């Protein structure tokens, strides 16, 4: 699946926003694939080994956006 489910994925940073937006089945698949593509691009740039530290940092209270950095596929 290609295309974007939403113009700006950062609008869905909060789990509640993601859940509400993707409750519409027409938006779910495209938005999920868009997010998957973003994560794949981030891992391609940073490596698999960067995932653990990212998750640990966020679990310790760091803001996800600040830790993750700018979106690569926007």
PDB file with one MODEL, atoms N, CA, C and O in Angstrom:
MODEL        1
ATOM      1  N   UNK A   1       0.850  -1.171   0.000  1.00  0.00           N
ATOM      2  CA  UNK A   1       0.000   0.000   0.000  1.00  0.00           C
ATOM      3  C   UNK A   1       0.892   1.229   0.000  1.00  0.00           C
ATOM      4  O   UNK A   1       1.883   1.285   0.728  1.00  0.00           O
ATOM      5  N   UNK A   2       0.547   2.189  -0.798  1.00  0.00           N
ATOM      6  CA  UNK A   2       1.312   3.422  -0.859  1.00  0.00           C
ATOM      7  C   UNK A   2       0.413   4.606  -0.560  1.00  0.00           C
ATOM      8  O   UNK A   2      -0.807   4.473  -0.458  1.00  0.00           O
ATOM      9  N   UNK A   3       1.029   5.750  -0.424  1.00  0.00           N
ATOM     10  CA  UNK A   3       0.271   6.960  -0.135  1.00  0.00           C
ATOM     11  C   UNK A   3       0.337   7.304   1.333  1.00  0.00           C
ATOM     12  O   UNK A   3       0.967   6.613   2.133  1.00  0.00           O
ATOM     13  N   UNK A   4      -0.325   8.385   1.660  1.00  0.00           N
ATOM     14  CA  UNK A   4      -0.329   8.847   3.036  1.00  0.00           C
ATOM     15  C   UNK A   4      -1.747   8.810   3.582  1.00  0.00           C
ATOM     16  O   UNK A   4      -2.702   9.201   2.911  1.00  0.00           O
ATOM     17  N   UNK A   5      -1.863   8.334   4.808  1.00  0.00           N
ATOM     18  CA  UNK A   5      -3.150   8.329   5.481  1.00  0.00           C
ATOM     19  C   UNK A   5      -3.442   9.654   6.146  1.00  0.00           C
ATOM     20  O   UNK A   5      -4.593   9.979   6.436  1.00  0.00           O
ATOM     21  N   UNK A   6      -2.382  10.423   6.387  1.00  0.00           N
ATOM     22  CA  UNK A   6      -2.506  11.730   7.028  1.00  0.00           C
ATOM     23  C   UNK A   6      -1.333  12.579   6.533  1.00  0.00           C
ATOM     24  O   UNK A   6      -0.247  12.056   6.284  1.00  0.00           O
ATOM     25  N   UNK A   7      -1.548  13.858   6.395  1.00  0.00           N
ATOM     26  CA  UNK A   7      -0.503  14.736   5.868  1.00  0.00           C
ATOM     27  C   UNK A   7       0.703  14.813   6.802  1.00  0.00           C
ATOM     28  O   UNK A   7       1.842  14.904   6.344  1.00  0.00           O
ATOM     29  N   UNK A   8       0.453  14.777   8.108  1.00  0.00           N
ATOM     30  CA  UNK A   8       1.534  14.940   9.086  1.00  0.00           C
ATOM     31  C   UNK A   8       1.365  13.918  10.202  1.00  0.00           C
ATOM     32  O   UNK A   8       0.472  14.050  11.039  1.00  0.00           O
ATOM     33  N   UNK A   9       2.220  12.904  10.216  1.00  0.00           N
ATOM     34  CA  UNK A   9       2.134  11.852  11.235  1.00  0.00           C
ATOM     35  C   UNK A   9       2.283  12.379  12.653  1.00  0.00           C
ATOM     36  O   UNK A   9       1.778  11.759  13.589  1.00  0.00           O
ATOM     37  N   UNK A  10       2.955  13.496  12.837  1.00  0.00           N
ATOM     38  CA  UNK A  10       3.127  14.019  14.195  1.00  0.00           C
ATOM     39  C   UNK A  10       1.801  14.439  14.820  1.00  0.00           C
ATOM     40  O   UNK A  10       1.717  14.617  16.035  1.00  0.00           O
ATOM     41  N   UNK A  11       0.779  14.596  14.010  1.00  0.00           N
ATOM     42  CA  UNK A  11      -0.548  14.907  14.560  1.00  0.00           C
ATOM     43  C   UNK A  11      -1.125  13.720  15.327  1.00  0.00           C
ATOM     44  O   UNK A  11      -2.113  13.863  16.047  1.00  0.00           O
ATOM     45  N   UNK A  12      -0.512  12.556  15.173  1.00  0.00           N
ATOM     46  CA  UNK A  12      -0.998  11.345  15.825  1.00  0.00           C
ATOM     47  C   UNK A  12      -0.032  10.851  16.893  1.00  0.00           C
ATOM     48  O   UNK A  12      -0.011   9.663  17.213  1.00  0.00           O
ATOM     49  N   UNK A  13       0.773  11.767  17.448  1.00  0.00           N
ATOM     50  CA  UNK A  13       1.757  11.387  18.473  1.00  0.00           C
ATOM     51  C   UNK A  13       1.112  10.755  19.701  1.00  0.00           C
ATOM     52  O   UNK A  13       1.631   9.777  20.239  1.00  0.00           O
ATOM     53  N   UNK A  14       0.012  11.294  20.138  1.00  0.00           N
ATOM     54  CA  UNK A  14      -0.670  10.752  21.324  1.00  0.00           C
ATOM     55  C   UNK A  14      -1.449   9.502  20.924  1.00  0.00           C
ATOM     56  O   UNK A  14      -2.102   9.475  19.881  1.00  0.00           O
ATOM     57  N   UNK A  15      -1.377   8.482  21.750  1.00  0.00           N
ATOM     58  CA  UNK A  15      -2.084   7.232  21.447  1.00  0.00           C
ATOM     59  C   UNK A  15      -3.574   7.474  21.227  1.00  0.00           C
ATOM     60  O   UNK A  15      -4.186   6.848  20.362  1.00  0.00           O
ATOM     61  N   UNK A  16      -4.156   8.379  22.007  1.00  0.00           N
ATOM     62  CA  UNK A  16      -5.586   8.665  21.854  1.00  0.00           C
ATOM     63  C   UNK A  16      -5.881   9.276  20.483  1.00  0.00           C
ATOM     64  O   UNK A  16      -6.925   8.996  19.893  1.00  0.00           O
ATOM     65  N   UNK A  17      -4.974  10.103  19.977  1.00  0.00           N
ATOM     66  CA  UNK A  17      -5.167  10.690  18.647  1.00  0.00           C
ATOM     67  C   UNK A  17      -5.061   9.613  17.571  1.00  0.00           C
ATOM     68  O   UNK A  17      -5.859   9.584  16.635  1.00  0.00           O
ATOM     69  N   UNK A  18      -4.056   8.713  17.710  1.00  0.00           N
ATOM     70  CA  UNK A  18      -3.896   7.608  16.764  1.00  0.00           C
ATOM     71  C   UNK A  18      -5.151   6.739  16.748  1.00  0.00           C
ATOM     72  O   UNK A  18      -5.673   6.409  15.683  1.00  0.00           O
ATOM     73  N   UNK A  19      -5.627   6.374  17.929  1.00  0.00           N
ATOM     74  CA  UNK A  19      -6.787   5.495  18.045  1.00  0.00           C
ATOM     75  C   UNK A  19      -8.030   6.127  17.428  1.00  0.00           C
ATOM     76  O   UNK A  19      -8.770   5.469  16.697  1.00  0.00           O
ATOM     77  N   UNK A  20      -8.256   7.398  17.723  1.00  0.00           N
ATOM     78  CA  UNK A  20      -9.435   8.080  17.192  1.00  0.00           C
ATOM     79  C   UNK A  20      -9.359   8.206  15.669  1.00  0.00           C
ATOM     80  O   UNK A  20     -10.346   7.968  14.973  1.00  0.00           O
ATOM     81  N   UNK A  21      -8.201   8.577  15.161  1.00  0.00           N
ATOM     82  CA  UNK A  21      -8.047   8.789  13.721  1.00  0.00           C
ATOM     83  C   UNK A  21      -8.152   7.480  12.941  1.00  0.00           C
ATOM     84  O   UNK A  21      -8.800   7.428  11.896  1.00  0.00           O
ATOM     85  N   UNK A  22      -7.527   6.445  13.440  1.00  0.00           N
ATOM     86  CA  UNK A  22      -7.506   5.173  12.705  1.00  0.00           C
ATOM     87  C   UNK A  22      -8.708   4.283  13.005  1.00  0.00           C
ATOM     88  O   UNK A  22      -8.779   3.161  12.504  1.00  0.00           O
ATOM     89  N   UNK A  23      -9.647   4.761  13.808  1.00  0.00           N
ATOM     90  CA  UNK A  23     -10.882   4.009  14.037  1.00  0.00           C
ATOM     91  C   UNK A  23     -11.674   3.885  12.735  1.00  0.00           C
ATOM     92  O   UNK A  23     -12.449   2.947  12.551  1.00  0.00           O
ATOM     93  N   UNK A  24     -11.466   4.835  11.848  1.00  0.00           N
ATOM     94  CA  UNK A  24     -12.065   4.793  10.513  1.00  0.00           C
ATOM     95  C   UNK A  24     -11.243   3.803   9.685  1.00  0.00           C
ATOM     96  O   UNK A  24     -10.085   4.074   9.365  1.00  0.00           O
ATOM     97  N   UNK A  25     -11.831   2.668   9.339  1.00  0.00           N
ATOM     98  CA  UNK A  25     -11.102   1.624   8.612  1.00  0.00           C
ATOM     99  C   UNK A  25     -10.496   2.114   7.311  1.00  0.00           C
ATOM    100  O   UNK A  25      -9.470   1.593   6.874  1.00  0.00           O
ATOM    101  N   UNK A  26     -11.110   3.105   6.684  1.00  0.00           N
ATOM    102  CA  UNK A  26     -10.580   3.640   5.433  1.00  0.00           C
ATOM    103  C   UNK A  26      -9.238   4.345   5.655  1.00  0.00           C
ATOM    104  O   UNK A  26      -8.421   4.427   4.738  1.00  0.00           O
ATOM    105  N   UNK A  27      -9.013   4.847   6.858  1.00  0.00           N
ATOM    106  CA  UNK A  27      -7.772   5.554   7.179  1.00  0.00           C
ATOM    107  C   UNK A  27      -6.731   4.634   7.816  1.00  0.00           C
ATOM    108  O   UNK A  27      -5.533   4.908   7.743  1.00  0.00           O
ATOM    109  N   UNK A  28      -7.178   3.552   8.433  1.00  0.00           N
ATOM    110  CA  UNK A  28      -6.266   2.719   9.210  1.00  0.00           C
ATOM    111  C   UNK A  28      -5.118   2.146   8.379  1.00  0.00           C
ATOM    112  O   UNK A  28      -3.952   2.375   8.699  1.00  0.00           O
ATOM    113  N   UNK A  29      -5.433   1.411   7.326  1.00  0.00           N
ATOM    114  CA  UNK A  29      -4.386   0.710   6.568  1.00  0.00           C
ATOM    115  C   UNK A  29      -3.360   1.662   5.981  1.00  0.00           C
ATOM    116  O   UNK A  29      -2.157   1.431   6.100  1.00  0.00           O
ATOM    117  N   UNK A  30      -3.824   2.723   5.353  1.00  0.00           N
ATOM    118  CA  UNK A  30      -2.898   3.668   4.730  1.00  0.00           C
ATOM    119  C   UNK A  30      -2.040   4.363   5.775  1.00  0.00           C
ATOM    120  O   UNK A  30      -0.840   4.545   5.569  1.00  0.00           O
ATOM    121  N   UNK A  31      -2.635   4.749   6.885  1.00  0.00           N
ATOM    122  CA  UNK A  31      -1.889   5.446   7.936  1.00  0.00           C
ATOM    123  C   UNK A  31      -0.910   4.498   8.610  1.00  0.00           C
ATOM    124  O   UNK A  31       0.218   4.888   8.913  1.00  0.00           O
ATOM    125  N   UNK A  32      -1.322   3.262   8.847  1.00  0.00           N
ATOM    126  CA  UNK A  32      -0.425   2.268   9.443  1.00  0.00           C
ATOM    127  C   UNK A  32       0.783   2.030   8.540  1.00  0.00           C
ATOM    128  O   UNK A  32       1.917   1.991   9.015  1.00  0.00           O
ATOM    129  N   UNK A  33       0.542   1.871   7.248  1.00  0.00           N
ATOM    130  CA  UNK A  33       1.639   1.646   6.297  1.00  0.00           C
ATOM    131  C   UNK A  33       2.545   2.871   6.211  1.00  0.00           C
ATOM    132  O   UNK A  33       3.759   2.736   6.057  1.00  0.00           O
ATOM    133  N   UNK A  34       1.967   4.054   6.308  1.00  0.00           N
ATOM    134  CA  UNK A  34       2.759   5.275   6.316  1.00  0.00           C
ATOM    135  C   UNK A  34       3.676   5.307   7.540  1.00  0.00           C
ATOM    136  O   UNK A  34       4.857   5.634   7.424  1.00  0.00           O
ATOM    137  N   UNK A  35       3.138   4.970   8.702  1.00  0.00           N
ATOM    138  CA  UNK A  35       3.929   4.938   9.938  1.00  0.00           C
ATOM    139  C   UNK A  35       4.989   3.846   9.863  1.00  0.00           C
ATOM    140  O   UNK A  35       6.115   4.048  10.317  1.00  0.00           O
ATOM    141  N   UNK A  36       4.648   2.710   9.306  1.00  0.00           N
ATOM    142  CA  UNK A  36       5.607   1.619   9.146  1.00  0.00           C
ATOM    143  C   UNK A  36       6.765   2.057   8.259  1.00  0.00           C
ATOM    144  O   UNK A  36       7.922   1.743   8.539  1.00  0.00           O
ATOM    145  N   UNK A  37       6.452   2.785   7.190  1.00  0.00           N
ATOM    146  CA  UNK A  37       7.481   3.300   6.295  1.00  0.00           C
ATOM    147  C   UNK A  37       8.399   4.294   6.991  1.00  0.00           C
ATOM    148  O   UNK A  37       9.605   4.318   6.743  1.00  0.00           O
ATOM    149  N   UNK A  38       7.829   5.106   7.854  1.00  0.00           N
ATOM    150  CA  UNK A  38       8.636   6.066   8.621  1.00  0.00           C
ATOM    151  C   UNK A  38       9.589   5.329   9.552  1.00  0.00           C
ATOM    152  O   UNK A  38      10.773   5.659   9.620  1.00  0.00           O
ATOM    153  N   UNK A  39       9.082   4.340  10.263  1.00  0.00           N
ATOM    154  CA  UNK A  39       9.929   3.577  11.185  1.00  0.00           C
ATOM    155  C   UNK A  39      11.022   2.844  10.412  1.00  0.00           C
ATOM    156  O   UNK A  39      12.167   2.798  10.862  1.00  0.00           O
ATOM    157  N   UNK A  40      10.691   2.277   9.269  1.00  0.00           N
ATOM    158  CA  UNK A  40      11.695   1.584   8.451  1.00  0.00           C
ATOM    159  C   UNK A  40      12.786   2.553   7.994  1.00  0.00           C
ATOM    160  O   UNK A  40      13.967   2.205   7.998  1.00  0.00           O
ATOM    161  N   UNK A  41      12.397   3.765   7.603  1.00  0.00           N
ATOM    162  CA  UNK A  41      13.378   4.770   7.182  1.00  0.00           C
ATOM    163  C   UNK A  41      14.275   5.163   8.353  1.00  0.00           C
ATOM    164  O   UNK A  41      15.482   5.337   8.187  1.00  0.00           O
ATOM    165  N   UNK A  42      13.674   5.302   9.544  1.00  0.00           N
ATOM    166  CA  UNK A  42      14.445   5.684  10.735  1.00  0.00           C
ATOM    167  C   UNK A  42      15.450   4.582  11.083  1.00  0.00           C
ATOM    168  O   UNK A  42      16.609   4.871  11.379  1.00  0.00           O
ATOM    169  N   UNK A  43      15.010   3.326  11.050  1.00  0.00           N
ATOM    170  CA  UNK A  43      15.912   2.206  11.348  1.00  0.00           C
ATOM    171  C   UNK A  43      17.004   2.108  10.282  1.00  0.00           C
ATOM    172  O   UNK A  43      18.160   1.834  10.605  1.00  0.00           O
ATOM    173  N   UNK A  44      16.653   2.326   9.038  1.00  0.00           N
ATOM    174  CA  UNK A  44      17.648   2.304   7.970  1.00  0.00           C
ATOM    175  C   UNK A  44      18.733   3.358   8.219  1.00  0.00           C
ATOM    176  O   UNK A  44      19.914   3.115   7.971  1.00  0.00           O
ATOM    177  N   UNK A  45      18.324   4.510   8.705  1.00  0.00           N
ATOM    178  CA  UNK A  45      19.275   5.600   8.973  1.00  0.00           C
ATOM    179  C   UNK A  45      20.081   5.361  10.252  1.00  0.00           C
ATOM    180  O   UNK A  45      21.287   5.602  10.283  1.00  0.00           O
ATOM    181  N   UNK A  46      19.413   4.889  11.300  1.00  0.00           N
ATOM    182  CA  UNK A  46      20.032   4.809  12.628  1.00  0.00           C
ATOM    183  C   UNK A  46      20.493   3.412  13.030  1.00  0.00           C
ATOM    184  O   UNK A  46      21.302   3.273  13.947  1.00  0.00           O
ATOM    185  N   UNK A  47      19.995   2.384  12.366  1.00  0.00           N
ATOM    186  CA  UNK A  47      20.351   1.010  12.680  1.00  0.00           C
ATOM    187  C   UNK A  47      19.417   0.389  13.706  1.00  0.00           C
ATOM    188  O   UNK A  47      18.811   1.085  14.520  1.00  0.00           O
ATOM    189  N   UNK A  48      19.314  -0.929  13.652  1.00  0.00           N
ATOM    190  CA  UNK A  48      18.467  -1.668  14.591  1.00  0.00           C
ATOM    191  C   UNK A  48      18.885  -1.429  16.036  1.00  0.00           C
ATOM    192  O   UNK A  48      18.048  -1.411  16.938  1.00  0.00           O
ATOM    193  N   UNK A  49      20.167  -1.248  16.248  1.00  0.00           N
ATOM    194  CA  UNK A  49      20.667  -1.087  17.614  1.00  0.00           C
ATOM    195  C   UNK A  49      20.208   0.210  18.256  1.00  0.00           C
ATOM    196  O   UNK A  49      20.332   0.359  19.472  1.00  0.00           O
ATOM    197  N   UNK A  50      19.682   1.152  17.487  1.00  0.00           N
ATOM    198  CA  UNK A  50      19.210   2.426  18.036  1.00  0.00           C
ATOM    199  C   UNK A  50      17.795   2.330  18.614  1.00  0.00           C
ATOM    200  O   UNK A  50      17.359   3.223  19.340  1.00  0.00           O
ATOM    201  N   UNK A  51      17.083   1.251  18.294  1.00  0.00           N
ATOM    202  CA  UNK A  51      15.694   1.118  18.756  1.00  0.00           C
ATOM    203  C   UNK A  51      15.635   0.992  20.279  1.00  0.00           C
ATOM    204  O   UNK A  51      14.838   1.677  20.920  1.00  0.00           O
ATOM    205  N   UNK A  52      16.466   0.130  20.866  1.00  0.00           N
ATOM    206  CA  UNK A  52      16.468  -0.066  22.321  1.00  0.00           C
ATOM    207  C   UNK A  52      16.716   1.224  23.077  1.00  0.00           C
ATOM    208  O   UNK A  52      15.931   1.561  23.964  1.00  0.00           O
ATOM    209  N   UNK A  53      17.775   1.964  22.764  1.00  0.00           N
ATOM    210  CA  UNK A  53      18.013   3.236  23.452  1.00  0.00           C
ATOM    211  C   UNK A  53      16.876   4.247  23.264  1.00  0.00           C
ATOM    212  O   UNK A  53      16.561   5.000  24.185  1.00  0.00           O
ATOM    213  N   UNK A  54      16.264   4.267  22.088  1.00  0.00           N
ATOM    214  CA  UNK A  54      15.120   5.162  21.864  1.00  0.00           C
ATOM    215  C   UNK A  54      13.992   4.816  22.825  1.00  0.00           C
ATOM    216  O   UNK A  54      13.442   5.696  23.487  1.00  0.00           O
ATOM    217  N   UNK A  55      13.650   3.540  22.900  1.00  0.00           N
ATOM    218  CA  UNK A  55      12.559   3.114  23.783  1.00  0.00           C
ATOM    219  C   UNK A  55      12.896   3.339  25.255  1.00  0.00           C
ATOM    220  O   UNK A  55      12.031   3.743  26.031  1.00  0.00           O
ATOM    221  N   UNK A  56      14.128   3.086  25.639  1.00  0.00           N
ATOM    222  CA  UNK A  56      14.548   3.318  27.024  1.00  0.00           C
ATOM    223  C   UNK A  56      14.455   4.785  27.383  1.00  0.00           C
ATOM    224  O   UNK A  56      13.991   5.132  28.469  1.00  0.00           O
ATOM    225  N   UNK A  57      14.885   5.640  26.492  1.00  0.00           N
ATOM    226  CA  UNK A  57      14.845   7.075  26.739  1.00  0.00           C
ATOM    227  C   UNK A  57      13.411   7.560  26.938  1.00  0.00           C
ATOM    228  O   UNK A  57      13.126   8.335  27.850  1.00  0.00           O
ATOM    229  N   UNK A  58      12.524   7.095  26.078  1.00  0.00           N
ATOM    230  CA  UNK A  58      11.113   7.486  26.190  1.00  0.00           C
ATOM    231  C   UNK A  58      10.507   6.908  27.471  1.00  0.00           C
ATOM    232  O   UNK A  58       9.733   7.588  28.145  1.00  0.00           O
ATOM    233  N   UNK A  59      10.845   5.675  27.811  1.00  0.00           N
ATOM    234  CA  UNK A  59      10.339   5.053  29.046  1.00  0.00           C
ATOM    235  C   UNK A  59      10.802   5.816  30.280  1.00  0.00           C
ATOM    236  O   UNK A  59      10.127   5.815  31.309  1.00  0.00           O
ATOM    237  N   UNK A  60      11.955   6.467  30.174  1.00  0.00           N
ATOM    238  CA  UNK A  60      12.481   7.244  31.296  1.00  0.00           C
ATOM    239  C   UNK A  60      11.948   8.673  31.311  1.00  0.00           C
ATOM    240  O   UNK A  60      12.365   9.480  32.141  1.00  0.00           O
ATOM    241  N   UNK A  61      11.032   8.990  30.401  1.00  0.00           N
ATOM    242  CA  UNK A  61      10.362  10.281  30.445  1.00  0.00           C
ATOM    243  C   UNK A  61      10.740  11.276  29.366  1.00  0.00           C
ATOM    244  O   UNK A  61      10.171  12.366  29.314  1.00  0.00           O
ATOM    245  N   UNK A  62      11.677  10.936  28.509  1.00  0.00           N
ATOM    246  CA  UNK A  62      12.051  11.854  27.429  1.00  0.00           C
ATOM    247  C   UNK A  62      10.906  11.956  26.421  1.00  0.00           C
ATOM    248  O   UNK A  62      10.178  10.988  26.199  1.00  0.00           O
ATOM    249  N   UNK A  63      10.757  13.102  25.831  1.00  0.00           N
ATOM    250  CA  UNK A  63       9.735  13.294  24.803  1.00  0.00           C
ATOM    251  C   UNK A  63      10.109  12.482  23.571  1.00  0.00           C
ATOM    252  O   UNK A  63      11.249  12.538  23.108  1.00  0.00           O
ATOM    253  N   UNK A  64       9.158  11.734  23.043  1.00  0.00           N
ATOM    254  CA  UNK A  64       9.431  10.891  21.890  1.00  0.00           C
ATOM    255  C   UNK A  64       9.964  11.710  20.716  1.00  0.00           C
ATOM    256  O   UNK A  64      10.984  11.352  20.127  1.00  0.00           O
ATOM    257  N   UNK A  65       9.292  12.795  20.375  1.00  0.00           N
ATOM    258  CA  UNK A  65       9.686  13.584  19.205  1.00  0.00           C
ATOM    259  C   UNK A  65      11.106  14.112  19.335  1.00  0.00           C
ATOM    260  O   UNK A  65      11.849  14.140  18.354  1.00  0.00           O
ATOM    261  N   UNK A  66      11.486  14.525  20.523  1.00  0.00           N
ATOM    262  CA  UNK A  66      12.835  15.046  20.732  1.00  0.00           C
ATOM    263  C   UNK A  66      13.878  13.941  20.621  1.00  0.00           C
ATOM    264  O   UNK A  66      14.985  14.175  20.138  1.00  0.00           O
ATOM    265  N   UNK A  67      13.530  12.749  21.061  1.00  0.00           N
ATOM    266  CA  UNK A  67      14.458  11.618  21.024  1.00  0.00           C
ATOM    267  C   UNK A  67      14.551  11.025  19.620  1.00  0.00           C
ATOM    268  O   UNK A  67      15.637  10.696  19.145  1.00  0.00           O
ATOM    269  N   UNK A  68      13.424  10.897  18.978  1.00  0.00           N
ATOM    270  CA  UNK A  68      13.341  10.301  17.636  1.00  0.00           C
ATOM    271  C   UNK A  68      13.962  11.222  16.595  1.00  0.00           C
ATOM    272  O   UNK A  68      14.667  10.764  15.696  1.00  0.00           O
ATOM    273  N   UNK A  69      13.704  12.506  16.718  1.00  0.00           N
ATOM    274  CA  UNK A  69      14.186  13.468  15.736  1.00  0.00           C
ATOM    275  C   UNK A  69      13.131  13.740  14.680  1.00  0.00           C
ATOM    276  O   UNK A  69      12.001  13.263  14.783  1.00  0.00           O
ATOM    277  N   UNK A  70      13.500  14.504  13.669  1.00  0.00           N
ATOM    278  CA  UNK A  70      12.514  14.849  12.634  1.00  0.00           C
ATOM    279  C   UNK A  70      12.115  13.620  11.820  1.00  0.00           C
ATOM    280  O   UNK A  70      12.905  12.698  11.617  1.00  0.00           O
ATOM    281  N   UNK A  71      10.877  13.636  11.365  1.00  0.00           N
ATOM    282  CA  UNK A  71      10.390  12.550  10.512  1.00  0.00           C
ATOM    283  C   UNK A  71      11.187  12.548   9.212  1.00  0.00           C
ATOM    284  O   UNK A  71      11.526  13.608   8.685  1.00  0.00           O
ATOM    285  N   UNK A  72      11.478  11.383   8.708  1.00  0.00           N
ATOM    286  CA  UNK A  72      12.288  11.255   7.507  1.00  0.00           C
ATOM    287  C   UNK A  72      11.460  11.140   6.234  1.00  0.00           C
ATOM    288  O   UNK A  72      11.976  11.345   5.135  1.00  0.00           O
ATOM    289  N   UNK A  73      10.195  10.817   6.375  1.00  0.00           N
ATOM    290  CA  UNK A  73       9.364  10.569   5.197  1.00  0.00           C
ATOM    291  C   UNK A  73       8.294  11.625   4.961  1.00  0.00           C
ATOM    292  O   UNK A  73       7.443  11.448   4.089  1.00  0.00           O
ATOM    293  N   UNK A  74       8.317  12.691   5.697  1.00  0.00           N
ATOM    294  CA  UNK A  74       7.287  13.723   5.546  1.00  0.00           C
ATOM    295  C   UNK A  74       7.505  14.517   4.289  1.00  0.00           C
ATOM    296  O   UNK A  74       6.735  15.431   3.995  1.00  0.00           O
TER     297      UNK A  74
ENDMDL
END
